Amino acid sequence: MGMIQTQNLTKKYGELVALDHLTLTVEEGDAFGFLGPNGAGKTTTMKILSTLLKPTWGEARIDGLSVGPVNAQEVRRIIAYVPDFFGSYADLTVTEYLEFFAASYGIMGQDRRRVIGDVLELTDLTGKSLSEVNGLSRGMQQRLSVARALLHDPKLLLLDEPASGLDPRARVEMRELLKELHRMGKTILISSHILPELSELCNKFGIIERGKLKFVGGKDELLARTETGGRLHVRVAERADDARRALAGLSGVTGVRVEAEGLLVELEAHHPETVGQIARCLVEAGLKLVELRREEASLETAFMRMTEGAVQ
Ligand SMILES: Nc1ncnc2c1ncn2[C@@H]1O[C@H](COP(=O)(O)OP(=O)(O)OP(=O)(O)O)[C@@H](O)[C@H]1O
C-alpha cells in the first residue's frame, strides 16, 4: 500500500483542467520529486492531498485513508504541508510562533517545550528562538516552516517548492535538512521546476505538465527516456591521455576530451551499464580511477525534452 495513492485525480477551475486524471503512487519512505513547469498542477495536487482543496473527480488516499471530509482530521495528523509562501506573523518570536501551532495540534505543557526544542534543533534554529519571525532571512523562515510542519511528527511531508527564492547557501541548508528527514524515515513529496535541486535528495521522480503525468520513475529511467545519453566526467590519478585512448574505442562512447578537470566522455545513449564498462576499462588498462560522475545538466536536458517546454 502506497503512502500516497491517487486515482484519476482531476481538478477543474471553470473550463481550465488544472489536473487531468492523475494516477500516482508514492511508497512509504520515498523521497518523491514532483517536477513540472509553472502552472503544471503541482500546487493543486499538494492542496488536494493536504485536504485544502476538493478534487472535481477522482480519488486520493493517504496511508490508505480516502482524502475527503470524513477522514480530514485523521489525514491531517499524518501529513504536513509546507506551502511555497510564508505569511506575515505580526511580531511573534520563533518560539511563540511554534507554541501557537503546537497548541493548535493539542500539544501542551512539558511535551510542547520538548517538541519545540527538538524541531528547533533539527532545523538549526535553536539560536533564533527569541528572534522575531518577520526579521528572519527567507532561508530561516523556510526552515521555520519545516519546523512547524514537524511539530506533530507527521509521516508524510508535502513540500511545495521549499527552495524557491533561497540563496545558494540557504538551498544547501534546506537540502541537508530534507535529506536528514528522509533518513529519519519520513516520506517526502517535494515539488520544484528545477531538476538538479531534487536529483540529490529524491529516489523517484514524477514529471507533470498541463495537469498530466508524463513520467514516473527513477533517475536512470528518466535519463534512459531521452534520446541522447549525456556526459560523464572521469578523473584518473595520472596518464589522462592513456585513459582517453582506452575510452575512445569503447562502444557507446562518441567522444572523449581531456580537460583541465579530467576527461569529458560523451555517450551515444544512456545505459546504466555504460558507467560500469568505463570503470572496468580504465582499471583493466592499469589506470587509477579517482572520480566518475554523470553531468547533472543532462538531467536538466532530460526534463526539457520530456515536457517540451509547454506551459499553460
Ligand atoms: N484558484 C484558481 N482558480 C483558477 N485557476 C487556478 C487556480 N489555482 C490554480 N489555477 C490554475 O491551474 C493551473 C495549475 O496551477 P498550479 O498552481 O497547480 O500549478 P503549479 O504546477 O503549482 O505551478 P507553479 O510552479 O507556478 O506553482 C494553472 O494554470 C493555474 O493558473
The ligand as an ORCA input file, in Angstrom:
! r2SCAN-3c Opt
* xyz 0 1
  N      -7.921     29.164     -7.714
  C      -7.686     29.042     -9.034
  N      -8.572     29.492     -9.930
  C      -8.355     29.378    -11.253
  N      -7.263     28.812    -11.793
  C      -6.323     28.335    -10.947
  C      -6.485     28.435     -9.513
  N      -5.410     27.873     -8.947
  C      -4.599     27.455     -9.943
  N      -5.142     27.734    -11.148
  C      -4.580     27.375    -12.459
  O      -4.409     25.972    -12.501
  C      -3.200     25.608    -13.174
  C      -2.324     24.769    -12.262
  O      -1.854     25.581    -11.199
  P      -0.896     25.071    -10.040
  O      -0.702     26.200     -9.093
  O      -1.379     23.795     -9.512
  O       0.450     24.801    -10.838
  P       1.934     24.581    -10.311
  O       2.475     23.420    -11.073
  O       1.950     24.505     -8.848
  O       2.665     25.877    -10.800
  P       3.741     26.827    -10.035
  O       5.053     26.197    -10.264
  O       3.561     28.105    -10.804
  O       3.310     26.931     -8.615
  C      -2.571     26.908    -13.621
  O      -2.936     27.150    -14.963
  C      -3.196     27.934    -12.702
  O      -3.260     29.191    -13.333
*
